Amino acid sequence: MILANMRHSNTRRALAGLGLTLAVWLGASSLQAREPGAPPKVEAQHVETKPLAGEPGKEIDIQIYTFPPQSAVPWHIHEDAVEIEYALQGSIMLEEEGKAPYAIAEGTTNILPPNVVHRGWNPSKTEPAKLYVVRIKPKGAPLATLVDKPARTAGAPAAGNYPEDAKPEN
């Protein structure tokens, strides 16, 4: 009986040690997924692109952007494109060049005219935010063009790269 208890105890210790090793390894792997000090990455999910009826040379492009807590996109413009934004979750701060930042709160919309220098970020320290974006743009034009940071800006989290448009596989 004592020998059986000792074997059982050794097995439990071995399993606990294996579990701890696995947990440390998984934790280290997830930490390596992003460079130390790198800002959280905004993700883009492509929804649909279609020609704009009655407007040859223009298309409608739709994405859903997920902003992790304290994430931001860099300063950019949408060349010759109108952007219509709807906050699905949380709140996004938007700053246009020369203007004070303003919130696009969950359930509200914003329309951004063509060629406006701007950036967006999630001010929350704990909750992600999602933005549904419809752009009416020249056919085949890039979704965004990065621009230099304006001279006067508000304090926002550090921006990562502009999110890649992840198109679903067919």
Phi, psi and omega in degrees: 000316179297318179297319178296318178295322179294318178297316180298318179295317179295321178296315179299317179297318180296317179294319178297317178297318178297317178298318179295317178300315180297317180297317179296316180297315179296320178297318179294321179297318181290330178290330181281350182295337181227141179299144177302132179081355180287142179292153177300146185267129174282134181255142177242130176245119178288132179257308183191150171227129180218152174297147177276117183303133177077001181230081179301140180090359178236154178219162174255129181234131185236133175225160167241124179255132176250120180256109173298165177307137176060030177257161183208156170255151182287170177299134183200173171228163171245100187299121176055028181238139171269135180242126177247123187243140177225123181279113179278326185209139177069204182223139177246136172267135178238135177233123175260147181308129177081002180237156175289147177299150177221155184268142167249098186280156179312129179087004179244164182241166175211142176242123182252121179294166179299149169064022178274126176286124184203173173208162178223155178204160176262114182282346183292143176268352185228334188248138174287164176229148179233138182233126176266123187235129175244127177241136170254113192219164174300138182302129177080355180290153178296154178294323182210152174236122179291145179229165177293150178296129177298161183297319182246123179219162176271167178283117178228160176300157177299141181266145171270200175288161174294136186296139175290145179275100183278102180276138180294148179279135180266000000 
